Amino acid sequence: MTFRPWMLGAIDETGYNGIRDEHIEKVADCLLATGQTEISRSDFDDACRCCGIRSDLFTQDDLDRLQQRLNK
């Protein structure tokens, strides 16, 4: 199977190639926009879905980085 450039971009954007800083930033911005100080797993999943990022691809290290970004 060959992939077209847009397919590779979609795979990368979704997080299948790993969660990068730009994924963390998108989700953090979405969560911060809600104004909530307590974030539930459901809130996290909703923010990821809104950003088009698979929440199940986040590792514990990614979640730690997200938490650091939210606590700035």
C-alpha positions as CSV (number, residue, x, y, z in Angstrom):
1,M,0.0,0.0,0.0
2,T,1.3,3.4,-0.9
3,F,0.5,6.5,1.1
4,R,-0.2,9.9,-0.4
5,P,1.4,12.9,1.3
6,W,-2.0,14.0,2.8
7,M,-2.4,10.6,4.3
8,L,1.0,10.8,6.0
9,G,0.1,14.2,7.3
10,A,-3.1,13.0,8.8
11,I,-1.3,10.1,10.4
12,D,1.2,12.5,11.9
13,E,-1.4,15.0,13.0
14,T,-3.4,12.4,14.8
15,G,-0.4,11.4,16.9
16,Y,0.3,7.9,15.5
17,N,3.9,8.9,15.0
18,G,4.2,9.9,18.6
19,I,2.9,12.9,20.6
20,R,5.0,15.9,20.0
21,D,5.1,19.4,21.6
22,E,2.6,20.7,19.1
23,H,0.0,18.1,20.1
24,I,0.6,19.0,23.8
25,E,0.1,22.7,22.9
26,K,-3.1,22.1,21.0
27,V,-4.7,20.0,23.8
28,A,-3.5,22.4,26.5
29,D,-4.9,25.4,24.7
30,C,-8.2,23.7,24.3
31,L,-8.3,22.7,28.0
32,L,-7.2,26.2,29.1
33,A,-9.9,27.8,27.0
34,T,-12.6,26.1,29.2
35,G,-11.4,28.0,32.3
36,Q,-11.6,24.9,34.4
37,T,-9.0,24.3,37.1
38,E,-9.8,20.6,37.6
39,I,-9.5,18.5,34.4
40,S,-11.2,15.0,34.3
41,R,-10.3,12.2,32.0
42,S,-13.5,13.0,30.1
43,D,-12.4,16.6,29.7
44,F,-9.1,15.4,28.4
45,D,-10.7,13.0,25.9
46,D,-13.0,15.7,24.7
47,A,-10.1,18.2,24.2
48,C,-8.2,15.5,22.2
49,R,-11.2,14.7,20.1
50,C,-11.7,18.4,19.4
51,C,-8.1,18.7,18.3
52,G,-8.2,15.5,16.2
53,I,-5.6,13.8,18.4
54,R,-6.0,10.2,19.7
55,S,-6.1,10.4,23.5
56,D,-5.1,6.8,23.8
57,L,-1.7,7.5,22.2
58,F,-0.6,9.7,25.1
59,T,2.1,8.1,27.2
60,Q,2.5,8.9,30.9
61,D,5.5,11.1,29.9
62,D,3.2,13.0,27.5
63,L,0.6,13.4,30.2
64,D,3.3,14.8,32.5
65,R,4.4,17.3,29.9
66,L,0.7,18.3,29.4
67,Q,0.3,18.8,33.1
68,Q,3.5,21.0,33.2
69,R,2.1,23.1,30.3
70,L,-1.3,23.5,32.1
71,N,0.4,24.5,35.3
72,K,2.4,27.4,33.7
